[in-house]
Amino acid sequence: MPALLTVASVVMCPHGGKATFTPSQARVSAAGSPVLLQTDSAAIAGCAFTIPPSKPSPCTTIRWTVAAVRVKVNGAAVLHGSAVGLCNSPEQAPQGPPTVSATQPRVTGT
């Protein structure tokens, strides 16, 4: 079972930008940080992606398409290490999947 994502998890866009999450709930936590939901917003900073020849098109948000099936908080699916999403440009063009590189190790779910 994959570990649940929390505000402290490290998630990056395919071009090296780091995601910062704004949790919509604070009642359920794991390892001292709020658990993230599929509906939570994520802002990406530091993405240097450029469309050739020289148009900047940084990843700015993540839209999660697959989250936990059986674990929910307030009716919304939680995010886990195997969640699937797409990083999007300011024009909402998909630019690749996010990479989860660090999660809390104690709480898992599907």
Backbone as CSV, one residue per row, in Angstrom:
resi,resn,N_x,N_y,N_z,CA_x,CA_y,CA_z,C_x,C_y,C_z
1,MET,0.839,-1.187,0.000,0.000,0.000,0.000,0.879,1.243,0.000
2,PRO,0.554,2.217,-0.811,1.355,3.439,-0.860,1.079,4.342,0.341
3,ALA,2.087,5.100,0.741,1.964,6.044,1.853,1.100,7.237,1.444
4,LEU,0.356,7.769,2.404,-0.473,8.948,2.140,0.400,10.187,2.016
5,LEU,-0.027,11.112,1.169,0.681,12.380,1.014,0.175,13.370,2.053
6,THR,1.095,14.172,2.568,0.749,15.230,3.504,1.343,16.539,2.996
7,VAL,1.084,17.604,3.717,1.639,18.909,3.356,3.168,18.855,3.338
8,ALA,3.754,17.969,4.124,5.213,17.856,4.197,5.810,16.994,3.079
9,SER,4.985,16.347,2.269,5.492,15.512,1.173,6.192,16.363,0.124
10,VAL,7.178,15.776,-0.537,7.903,16.482,-1.599,7.376,15.994,-2.947
11,VAL,6.770,16.933,-3.688,6.217,16.635,-5.014,6.796,17.665,-5.979
12,MET,7.286,17.180,-7.119,7.912,18.074,-8.094,7.327,17.855,-9.483
13,CYS,7.379,18.902,-10.303,6.968,18.770,-11.699,8.108,18.085,-12.451
14,PRO,7.869,17.638,-13.688,8.925,16.932,-14.424,10.131,17.795,-14.770
15,HIS,10.026,19.112,-14.563,11.111,20.023,-14.924,11.826,20.582,-13.697
16,GLY,11.520,20.046,-12.517,12.228,20.441,-11.304,11.534,21.459,-10.424
17,GLY,10.355,21.925,-10.793,9.618,22.862,-9.941,9.016,22.141,-8.750
18,LYS,8.945,22.812,-7.607,8.444,22.194,-6.376,7.011,22.631,-6.100
19,ALA,6.176,21.646,-5.745,4.771,21.916,-5.444,4.600,22.297,-3.976
20,THR,3.747,23.287,-3.738,3.350,23.684,-2.397,1.846,23.507,-2.321
21,PHE,1.390,22.783,-1.313,-0.027,22.447,-1.203,-0.741,23.336,-0.200
22,THR,-2.005,23.621,-0.497,-2.897,24.322,0.417,-3.971,23.317,0.812
23,PRO,-3.873,22.756,2.021,-4.842,21.732,2.418,-6.208,22.348,2.699
24,SER,-7.247,21.601,2.362,-8.615,22.078,2.603,-9.169,21.558,3.921
25,GLN,-8.403,20.710,4.596,-8.852,20.185,5.887,-7.654,20.104,6.825
26,ALA,-7.924,20.179,8.124,-6.852,20.088,9.113,-7.165,19.066,10.203
27,ARG,-8.266,18.353,10.077,-8.676,17.402,11.113,-7.920,16.086,11.054
28,VAL,-7.556,15.634,9.849,-6.879,14.346,9.702,-5.426,14.617,9.314
29,SER,-4.518,14.064,10.130,-3.101,14.270,9.842,-2.350,12.959,9.949
30,ALA,-1.170,12.947,9.376,-0.257,11.803,9.453,1.133,12.374,9.674
31,ALA,1.830,11.840,10.640,3.167,12.330,10.984,3.152,13.828,11.291
32,GLY,2.047,14.315,11.850,1.956,15.709,12.275,1.587,16.714,11.207
33,SER,1.304,16.275,9.989,0.946,17.187,8.900,-0.408,16.790,8.320
34,PRO,-1.208,17.769,7.875,-2.504,17.441,7.283,-2.368,16.542,6.054
35,VAL,-3.258,15.552,5.966,-3.321,14.658,4.813,-3.881,15.444,3.631
36,LEU,-3.335,15.198,2.439,-3.784,15.912,1.241,-4.926,15.171,0.555
37,LEU,-5.851,15.947,0.001,-7.000,15.413,-0.715,-6.854,15.669,-2.202
38,GLN,-7.558,14.893,-2.999,-7.529,15.063,-4.452,-7.986,16.458,-4.849
39,THR,-8.820,17.072,-4.054,-9.370,18.391,-4.368,-8.508,19.550,-3.868
40,ASP,-7.435,19.277,-3.125,-6.568,20.345,-2.613,-5.796,21.003,-3.758
41,SER,-5.559,22.290,-3.606,-4.819,22.997,-4.654,-3.315,22.884,-4.407
42,ALA,-2.587,22.869,-5.505,-1.125,22.788,-5.463,-0.560,23.835,-6.415
43,ALA,0.333,24.661,-5.904,1.014,25.654,-6.727,2.448,25.185,-6.936
44,ILE,2.949,25.353,-8.150,4.317,24.937,-8.474,5.168,26.177,-8.692
45,ALA,6.325,26.192,-8.059,7.271,27.299,-8.224,8.614,26.731,-8.670
46,GLY,9.328,27.489,-9.471,10.667,27.095,-9.876,10.763,26.252,-11.124
47,CYS,9.668,26.098,-11.857,9.710,25.329,-13.106,10.301,26.202,-14.214
48,ALA,11.277,25.669,-14.901,11.961,26.439,-15.946,11.627,25.945,-17.355
49,PHE,10.511,25.240,-17.521,10.169,24.681,-18.829,9.939,25.790,-19.848
50,THR,10.479,25.586,-21.048,10.347,26.545,-22.146,9.949,25.795,-23.402
51,ILE,8.971,26.349,-24.123,8.567,25.774,-25.402,9.480,26.359,-26.473
52,PRO,10.091,25.507,-27.295,10.986,26.031,-28.342,10.259,26.997,-29.270
53,PRO,10.874,28.047,-29.727,12.271,28.359,-29.520,12.553,29.025,-28.171
54,SER,11.647,29.858,-27.639,12.004,30.528,-26.381,10.794,31.027,-25.584
55,LYS,9.645,30.350,-25.684,8.466,30.783,-24.940,8.422,30.099,-23.574
56,PRO,8.547,30.856,-22.480,8.436,30.254,-21.156,7.046,29.652,-20.957
57,SER,6.993,28.459,-20.442,5.727,27.780,-20.171,5.877,26.937,-18.903
58,PRO,6.065,27.600,-17.764,6.311,26.847,-16.534,5.073,26.098,-16.046
59,CYS,5.304,24.987,-15.382,4.212,24.292,-14.704,3.780,25.175,-13.536
60,THR,2.469,25.332,-13.345,1.992,26.192,-12.263,1.037,25.486,-11.308
61,THR,0.360,24.445,-11.766,-0.593,23.729,-10.923,-0.533,22.230,-11.210
62,ILE,-1.173,21.458,-10.326,-1.316,20.021,-10.540,-2.791,19.682,-10.489
63,ARG,-3.251,18.921,-11.466,-4.612,18.389,-11.460,-4.502,16.884,-11.257
64,TRP,-4.967,16.406,-10.100,-4.894,14.980,-9.776,-6.057,14.248,-10.425
65,THR,-5.764,13.173,-11.140,-6.809,12.419,-11.835,-7.132,11.087,-11.168
66,VAL,-6.166,10.511,-10.454,-6.390,9.241,-9.756,-5.855,9.380,-8.337
67,ALA,-6.714,9.085,-7.359,-6.331,9.138,-5.947,-6.796,7.845,-5.280
68,ALA,-6.776,7.821,-3.971,-7.205,6.625,-3.239,-8.665,6.321,-3.547
69,VAL,-8.994,5.041,-3.611,-10.356,4.616,-3.909,-11.149,4.396,-2.622
70,ARG,-10.500,3.811,-1.631,-11.220,3.443,-0.418,-11.015,4.401,0.750
71,VAL,-9.998,5.254,0.716,-9.725,6.150,1.840,-10.186,7.549,1.476
72,LYS,-11.102,8.073,2.278,-11.649,9.410,2.030,-11.661,10.210,3.327
73,VAL,-11.582,11.523,3.184,-11.714,12.449,4.300,-12.778,13.457,3.903
74,ASN,-13.820,13.564,4.700,-14.937,14.464,4.386,-15.492,14.202,2.982
75,GLY,-15.480,12.953,2.553,-16.029,12.576,1.259,-15.082,12.732,0.082
76,ALA,-13.890,13.279,0.301,-12.927,13.475,-0.792,-11.809,12.439,-0.683
77,ALA,-11.371,11.927,-1.821,-10.306,10.926,-1.855,-8.983,11.536,-1.413
78,VAL,-8.209,10.774,-0.638,-6.893,11.234,-0.215,-5.870,10.924,-1.299
79,LEU,-4.766,11.672,-1.278,-3.664,11.419,-2.208,-2.669,10.476,-1.559
80,HIS,-2.096,9.586,-2.351,-1.069,8.677,-1.864,0.076,8.651,-2.871
81,GLY,1.124,7.940,-2.519,2.329,7.916,-3.341,2.140,7.408,-4.753
82,SER,1.056,6.674,-5.026,0.779,6.177,-6.371,-0.282,6.998,-7.098
83,ALA,-0.660,8.129,-6.531,-1.669,8.987,-7.169,-1.154,9.465,-8.529
84,VAL,-2.080,9.686,-9.445,-1.726,10.117,-10.799,-2.261,11.521,-11.012
85,GLY,-1.409,12.372,-11.565,-1.825,13.736,-11.844,-1.088,14.287,-13.046
86,LEU,-1.457,15.499,-13.422,-0.793,16.202,-14.517,-0.437,17.602,-14.069
87,CYS,0.791,17.987,-14.357,1.210,19.362,-14.119,0.733,20.187,-15.308
88,ASN,0.235,21.388,-15.021,-0.334,22.227,-16.075,0.355,23.576,-16.153
89,SER,0.368,24.132,-17.371,0.897,25.470,-17.609,-0.152,26.501,-17.196
90,PRO,0.175,27.794,-17.245,-0.828,28.823,-16.947,-2.040,28.742,-17.884
91,GLU,-1.851,28.216,-19.106,-2.954,28.052,-20.061,-3.689,26.732,-19.850
92,GLN,-3.324,25.988,-18.776,-3.894,24.687,-18.431,-3.531,23.586,-19.429
93,ALA,-2.439,23.756,-20.150,-1.938,22.698,-21.029,-1.178,21.676,-20.190
94,PRO,-1.461,20.381,-20.347,-0.732,19.374,-19.588,0.731,19.312,-20.009
95,GLN,1.630,19.208,-19.014,3.064,19.238,-19.308,3.823,18.063,-18.697
96,GLY,3.094,17.081,-18.196,3.750,15.893,-17.664,3.299,15.581,-16.252
97,PRO,3.604,14.376,-15.794,3.167,13.944,-14.464,4.079,14.474,-13.362
98,PRO,3.508,14.729,-12.182,4.348,15.109,-11.045,5.095,13.885,-10.512
99,THR,6.178,14.146,-9.822,6.973,13.101,-9.204,6.899,13.248,-7.690
100,VAL,6.507,12.187,-7.018,6.470,12.184,-5.557,7.777,11.580,-5.086
101,SER,8.595,12.383,-4.381,9.901,11.870,-3.968,10.025,11.660,-2.466
102,ALA,9.080,12.158,-1.673,9.144,11.931,-0.228,7.739,11.961,0.350
103,THR,7.413,10.949,1.141,6.130,10.885,1.842,6.402,10.520,3.290
104,GLN,5.368,10.604,4.101,5.512,10.107,5.471,5.381,8.584,5.404
105,PRO,6.158,7.838,6.170,6.200,6.384,6.007,5.199,5.584,6.830
106,ARG,4.444,6.207,7.709,3.668,5.432,8.670,2.247,5.106,8.267
107,VAL,1.577,5.975,7.556,0.158,5.751,7.245,0.026,5.436,5.765
108,THR,-0.643,4.323,5.450,-0.828,3.923,4.055,-2.308,3.754,3.762
109,GLY,-2.640,3.704,2.500,-4.039,3.486,2.121,-4.171,3.316,0.620
110,THR,-5.332,2.761,0.227,-5.608,2.590,-1.199,-6.974,3.136,-1.536
